[in-house]
């Protein structure tokens, strides 16, 4: 059995020092550190959103929030991968019951990337669906034992997107991850060649989006009837917001021992430094408060949330991420040239935040547009 929610928070706090210690090593290796993945597995972290019937914790979004912020404060790249592993297990719990029973028969979690963009094509064949394609952004593929791939399939109503679940051995990892930020995620490309996927290992993206997938009926906990995109976006946002909080603290710690070159006065006494850190701290706090508000509403409304509310959630989460990025950028400007040393975690915070905020779910123009349409009484559009 997995740990309780209270215990997992303690375990994550104990995991934080290891994540911090290995952050630079992971960045250079261009993938998560093996010891971190193993420690996270051993404490049951990846079963956070897995039902108790499978030996999981069956925590809720408030627990995901606290865990994600703690991990994000430790290191954004590592937190990104760990959070994705957590929420992708929630996605597996949306598949048909027969597949879930097999998947979780002898374990309470799996490790899997979820390739969001429908870069592949599936066609119906005897025994299931033949899948082909190549996907970018395979976060989690390095340590994966399963894979979730989004692909298009022609239906009577036109092209539709479905999620397909495959064992890791059925896919090819292509080493493409040469990035300026989020280097340690190891989010390499994934290719699939003529693999037959059983019907039970497929779920409709539209059904998952609206909280109508098989798991919403199978599991009584309303967590499993959540609209997918707000939940997945939340998991992706927490590393950036946690890292903004960490950057404020890191700058505060670093500047205490620094003096101005000309006056030899302590930099903590300089008014401009005081203003900068206060502004950055407020941006980070506002970002956290925004996502906390979203989590409260998500837990209260679940699948009852109207499209306009879901569109607002998407805009709020994206806005929170960009506030966090702005806080980190301001900290690095105030910290001066020393923040750019590779030995200084602040430069990694900035590079990671710049890369994270480019994720499609944080495209603020699209998220604002959808929310704006709803505010004008128009039908919101987009993935939410």
C-alpha positions as CSV (number, residue, x, y, z in Angstrom):
1,X,0.0,0.0,0.0
2,X,1.1,3.6,-0.7
3,X,1.6,6.1,2.0
4,X,-1.0,8.5,3.3
5,X,-1.2,12.1,2.0
6,X,0.3,13.4,5.3
7,X,3.2,10.9,5.0
8,X,3.9,11.7,1.4
9,X,4.3,15.4,2.2
10,X,7.0,14.5,4.8
11,X,8.6,12.2,2.2
12,X,8.7,14.9,-0.4
13,X,10.3,17.3,2.1
14,X,12.9,14.6,2.7
15,X,13.4,14.2,-1.0
16,X,14.0,18.0,-1.6
17,X,17.7,18.0,-0.6
18,X,18.5,15.1,-2.9
19,X,16.8,16.9,-5.8
20,X,18.7,20.1,-5.1
21,X,22.0,18.3,-4.8
22,X,21.6,16.5,-8.1
23,X,20.1,19.3,-10.1
24,X,23.3,20.4,-11.8
25,X,24.3,16.8,-12.4
26,X,20.9,16.1,-14.0
27,X,21.2,19.1,-16.2
28,X,24.5,18.0,-17.5
29,X,23.2,14.5,-18.1
30,X,20.1,15.9,-19.9
31,X,17.8,13.6,-17.9
32,X,16.5,13.1,-14.4
33,X,18.8,11.6,-11.9
34,X,18.3,7.9,-11.3
35,X,18.6,8.2,-7.6
36,X,15.8,10.8,-7.5
37,X,13.5,8.7,-9.6
38,X,14.1,5.7,-7.4
39,X,13.6,7.6,-4.1
40,X,10.4,9.1,-5.5
41,X,9.2,5.6,-6.5
42,X,10.1,4.1,-3.1
43,X,8.1,6.7,-1.2
44,X,5.0,6.1,-3.3
45,X,5.0,9.6,-4.9
46,X,3.8,8.4,-8.3
47,X,0.7,6.8,-6.9
48,X,-0.5,10.1,-5.5
49,X,-3.6,10.2,-7.8
50,X,-4.0,6.4,-8.2
51,X,-7.2,4.9,-6.6
52,X,-6.8,3.0,-3.3
53,X,-8.3,-0.1,-5.0
54,X,-5.0,-0.3,-6.9
55,X,-2.9,0.5,-3.8
56,X,-2.6,4.2,-4.5
57,X,-2.9,7.2,-2.2
58,X,-6.0,8.5,-4.1
59,X,-5.1,12.0,-3.0
60,X,-6.8,15.1,-4.3
61,X,-5.8,18.3,-6.1
62,X,-5.0,20.1,-2.9
63,X,-2.4,17.4,-2.1
64,X,-1.1,17.6,-5.7
65,X,-0.8,21.3,-5.2
66,X,1.3,21.1,-2.0
67,X,3.5,18.3,-3.4
68,X,4.1,20.1,-6.7
69,X,5.1,23.4,-5.1
70,X,7.6,21.6,-2.8
71,X,9.1,19.8,-5.7
72,X,9.2,23.0,-7.8
73,X,11.1,24.8,-5.1
74,X,13.7,22.1,-5.2
75,X,14.3,22.1,-9.0
76,X,12.0,23.0,-11.9
77,X,13.2,20.3,-14.3
78,X,13.0,17.4,-11.9
79,X,9.7,18.6,-10.6
80,X,8.3,18.8,-14.1
81,X,9.1,15.1,-14.7
82,X,7.9,14.0,-11.3
83,X,4.6,15.9,-11.6
84,X,4.0,14.6,-15.1
85,X,4.5,11.0,-13.9
86,X,1.9,11.7,-11.2
87,X,-0.8,13.2,-13.4
88,X,-0.2,10.7,-16.2
89,X,-1.2,8.0,-13.8
90,X,-4.5,9.9,-13.4
91,X,-4.8,9.7,-17.2
92,X,-4.3,5.9,-17.1
93,X,-7.2,5.7,-14.7
94,X,-9.5,7.2,-17.4
95,X,-9.0,4.1,-19.6
96,X,-11.4,1.2,-19.8
97,X,-11.6,-0.9,-16.6
98,X,-10.2,-4.1,-18.1
99,X,-7.0,-2.3,-19.1
100,X,-6.7,-0.6,-15.7
101,X,-6.9,-4.0,-13.9
102,X,-4.1,-5.4,-16.0
103,X,-2.0,-2.3,-15.7
104,X,-2.2,-2.0,-11.9
105,X,-2.5,-5.7,-11.1
106,X,1.0,-5.9,-9.5
107,X,1.9,-2.3,-8.9
108,X,0.3,1.0,-7.8
109,X,1.9,3.2,-10.5
110,X,3.6,3.3,-13.9
111,X,6.0,5.8,-15.3
112,X,5.0,7.3,-18.7
113,X,5.4,10.3,-20.9
114,X,2.2,11.8,-22.3
115,X,2.8,13.2,-25.8
116,X,0.1,15.8,-26.1
117,X,0.4,16.9,-29.7
118,X,-1.5,14.5,-32.1
119,X,1.6,13.9,-34.2
120,X,0.6,10.3,-35.0
121,X,-2.1,8.6,-37.0
122,X,-4.1,5.5,-36.0
123,X,-6.2,3.3,-38.3
124,X,-8.6,0.6,-37.3
125,X,-7.3,-3.0,-38.0
126,X,-8.2,-6.5,-36.7
127,X,-7.5,-6.6,-33.0
128,X,-7.4,-2.8,-32.4
129,X,-5.6,0.1,-34.0
130,X,-2.3,0.4,-35.9
131,X,-0.3,3.4,-34.7
132,X,2.4,5.3,-36.5
133,X,4.1,8.6,-35.8
134,X,6.8,10.6,-34.2
135,X,6.2,12.9,-31.2
136,X,8.2,15.6,-29.6
137,X,8.3,16.5,-25.9
138,X,8.4,13.0,-24.5
139,X,8.8,14.1,-20.9
140,X,9.5,11.0,-18.8
141,X,10.6,8.7,-21.6
142,X,14.0,8.1,-20.1
143,X,12.7,6.1,-17.1
144,X,9.3,5.1,-18.6
145,X,7.7,1.7,-18.6
146,X,4.6,2.8,-20.5
147,X,3.8,5.6,-23.0
148,X,0.7,7.7,-23.7
149,X,0.5,8.9,-27.2
150,X,-2.1,11.3,-28.7
151,X,-3.0,10.4,-32.3
152,X,-5.7,11.3,-34.8
153,X,-8.1,8.7,-36.2
154,X,-10.6,9.2,-39.0
155,X,-14.2,8.7,-37.7
156,X,-17.6,9.1,-39.2
157,X,-17.7,12.5,-37.6
158,X,-14.3,13.4,-39.0
159,X,-10.8,13.3,-37.5
160,X,-10.8,12.8,-33.7
161,X,-8.0,12.6,-31.2
162,X,-7.5,9.6,-29.0
163,X,-5.0,8.6,-26.4
164,X,-3.2,5.3,-26.9
165,X,-1.3,3.4,-24.2
166,X,1.7,1.3,-25.2
167,X,4.5,-0.5,-23.3
168,X,7.9,1.3,-23.4
169,X,9.3,-1.6,-25.4
170,X,7.0,-0.8,-28.3
171,X,8.4,2.6,-28.9
172,X,11.7,4.2,-30.0
173,X,13.3,7.0,-28.1
174,X,15.3,9.4,-30.3
175,X,17.9,11.6,-28.5
176,X,17.0,15.1,-29.5
177,X,17.0,16.9,-26.1
178,X,19.5,19.7,-26.6
179,X,17.9,22.7,-24.9
180,X,18.7,26.0,-23.2
181,X,16.3,25.3,-20.3
182,X,14.6,22.4,-18.7
183,X,17.6,20.4,-19.7
184,X,17.2,17.7,-17.0
185,X,13.8,16.6,-18.2
186,X,15.2,14.4,-20.9
187,X,12.1,15.1,-23.0
188,X,13.3,13.3,-26.1
189,X,11.3,12.5,-29.2
190,X,9.4,9.2,-29.4
191,X,8.6,7.2,-32.5
192,X,6.1,4.4,-33.0
193,X,6.2,2.1,-36.1
194,X,3.2,0.0,-37.0
195,X,2.3,-1.0,-33.5
196,X,-1.1,-2.6,-32.9
197,X,-2.9,-1.2,-29.9
198,X,-5.8,-3.1,-28.4
199,X,-9.2,-1.4,-28.2
200,X,-9.0,-1.4,-24.4
201,X,-5.8,0.7,-24.5
202,X,-7.5,3.7,-26.2
203,X,-9.6,6.5,-24.8
204,X,-11.2,9.5,-26.4
205,X,-9.5,12.8,-25.8
206,X,-12.8,14.6,-26.0
207,X,-14.3,12.4,-23.3
208,X,-11.3,12.9,-21.1
209,X,-11.5,16.6,-21.7
210,X,-15.1,16.8,-20.5
211,X,-14.8,14.3,-17.6
212,X,-16.8,11.6,-19.4
213,X,-14.1,8.9,-19.9
214,X,-14.6,5.3,-18.6
215,X,-12.7,6.1,-15.4
216,X,-15.3,8.8,-14.5
217,X,-17.9,6.0,-14.2
218,X,-15.6,3.3,-12.8
219,X,-14.3,5.4,-9.8
220,X,-16.7,7.0,-7.4
221,X,-14.2,9.6,-6.3
222,X,-15.1,12.8,-8.2
223,X,-11.4,13.3,-8.8
224,X,-11.8,10.9,-11.7
225,X,-14.6,12.9,-13.4
226,X,-12.5,16.1,-13.5
227,X,-12.1,17.8,-16.9
228,X,-8.6,16.8,-17.9
229,X,-7.0,20.0,-19.2
230,X,-7.2,22.1,-16.0
231,X,-5.8,19.2,-14.0
232,X,-2.9,18.6,-16.4
233,X,-2.2,22.3,-16.7
234,X,-2.1,22.6,-12.9
235,X,0.5,19.8,-12.7
236,X,2.6,21.6,-15.3
237,X,2.4,25.0,-13.6
238,X,3.5,24.1,-10.1
239,X,7.3,23.7,-10.9
240,X,7.5,27.2,-12.3
241,X,5.6,28.8,-9.3
242,X,7.6,26.7,-6.8
243,X,10.8,27.8,-8.5
244,X,9.8,31.5,-8.3
245,X,9.4,31.1,-4.5
246,X,12.8,29.4,-4.3
247,X,14.4,32.2,-6.4
248,X,13.2,34.9,-4.0
249,X,14.7,33.0,-1.1
250,X,17.9,32.2,-2.9
251,X,18.5,35.9,-3.8
252,X,17.7,36.9,-0.2
253,X,20.3,34.5,1.1
254,X,23.0,35.4,-1.5
255,X,22.8,39.2,-1.1
256,X,23.3,39.2,2.7
257,X,27.0,38.7,2.2
258,X,27.5,41.2,-0.7
259,X,28.8,44.7,-0.7
260,X,28.6,47.6,-3.2
261,X,31.9,48.0,-5.1
262,X,32.1,51.8,-4.7
263,X,30.5,52.6,-1.3
264,X,31.3,49.3,0.4
265,X,27.8,49.4,1.9
266,X,25.9,46.2,2.3
267,X,23.7,45.6,-0.7
268,X,20.8,44.6,1.5
269,X,20.7,48.3,2.6
270,X,20.3,49.5,-0.9
271,X,16.8,50.7,-1.6
272,X,16.6,49.5,-5.1
273,X,17.4,45.9,-4.0
274,X,14.7,46.1,-1.3
275,X,12.1,47.3,-3.9
276,X,13.1,44.6,-6.4
277,X,12.9,41.7,-4.0
278,X,9.5,42.9,-2.6
279,X,8.1,43.2,-6.1
280,X,9.3,39.7,-7.1
281,X,8.1,38.2,-3.9
282,X,4.6,39.6,-4.5
283,X,4.5,38.3,-8.1
284,X,5.4,34.8,-6.8
285,X,2.8,35.1,-4.1
286,X,0.1,36.3,-6.5
287,X,0.9,33.3,-8.8
288,X,0.6,30.9,-5.9
289,X,-2.7,32.5,-4.7
290,X,-4.1,32.3,-8.3
291,X,-3.5,28.5,-8.5
292,X,-4.8,28.0,-5.0
293,X,-8.0,29.7,-6.0
294,X,-8.3,27.5,-9.1
295,X,-7.7,24.4,-7.0
296,X,-10.5,25.3,-4.6
297,X,-12.9,25.9,-7.5
298,X,-11.8,22.7,-9.3
299,X,-12.5,20.6,-6.2
300,X,-15.9,22.3,-5.7
301,X,-17.2,22.1,-9.2
302,X,-15.3,19.1,-10.9
303,X,-17.1,18.1,-14.1
304,X,-20.0,20.5,-13.4
305,X,-17.8,23.5,-14.3
306,X,-19.1,25.2,-17.4
307,X,-16.8,25.8,-20.4
308,X,-16.5,29.4,-19.5
309,X,-15.2,28.5,-16.0
310,X,-12.8,26.0,-17.4
311,X,-11.5,28.7,-19.9
312,X,-11.0,31.0,-16.9
313,X,-9.1,28.3,-15.1
314,X,-6.8,27.9,-18.0
315,X,-6.2,31.6,-18.2
316,X,-5.5,31.9,-14.5
317,X,-3.0,29.1,-14.5
318,X,-1.2,30.5,-17.5
319,X,-1.2,34.0,-16.0
320,X,0.2,32.5,-12.8
321,X,3.1,30.9,-14.7
322,X,4.0,34.1,-16.4
323,X,3.9,36.0,-13.1
324,X,6.3,33.4,-11.7
325,X,8.6,33.8,-14.7
326,X,8.5,37.6,-14.3
327,X,9.4,37.2,-10.6
328,X,12.4,35.0,-11.5
329,X,13.5,37.4,-14.3
330,X,13.4,40.4,-11.9
331,X,15.4,38.5,-9.3
332,X,18.1,37.6,-11.8
333,X,18.3,41.3,-13.0
334,X,18.7,42.5,-9.4
335,X,21.2,39.8,-8.6
336,X,23.6,41.1,-11.2
337,X,26.2,39.3,-13.3
338,X,27.0,36.8,-10.5
339,X,23.6,35.3,-11.1
340,X,24.8,34.1,-14.5
341,X,27.5,31.7,-13.2
342,X,26.6,28.1,-13.9
343,X,27.3,27.4,-10.3
344,X,24.5,29.8,-9.3
345,X,21.0,28.2,-9.3
346,X,19.4,31.5,-10.2
347,X,20.6,31.3,-13.8
348,X,19.0,27.8,-14.1
349,X,15.8,29.1,-12.6
350,X,15.6,31.7,-15.3
351,X,16.4,29.4,-18.2
352,X,13.9,26.8,-16.9
353,X,11.2,29.4,-16.4
354,X,11.6,30.8,-19.9
355,X,11.3,27.3,-21.4
356,X,8.4,26.2,-19.2
357,X,6.3,29.3,-20.0
358,X,6.5,28.4,-23.7
359,X,4.4,25.3,-23.2
360,X,1.3,25.4,-25.3
361,X,-1.0,25.3,-22.2
362,X,0.6,28.6,-21.0
363,X,0.2,30.5,-24.2
364,X,-1.4,33.5,-22.6
365,X,-2.8,35.0,-25.8
366,X,-4.8,31.9,-26.5
367,X,-5.9,31.5,-22.9
368,X,-6.8,35.2,-22.5
369,X,-8.7,35.0,-25.8
370,X,-10.8,32.1,-24.7
371,X,-11.6,33.7,-21.4
372,X,-12.3,37.0,-23.1
373,X,-14.8,35.3,-25.4
374,X,-16.6,33.9,-22.4
375,X,-16.7,37.3,-20.7
376,X,-18.4,38.7,-23.8
377,X,-21.0,36.0,-23.7
378,X,-19.4,34.1,-26.6
379,X,-18.6,30.4,-26.7
380,X,-15.0,29.9,-25.4
381,X,-12.7,28.0,-27.7
382,X,-9.5,26.0,-27.3
383,X,-8.5,22.9,-25.5
384,X,-10.3,23.6,-22.3
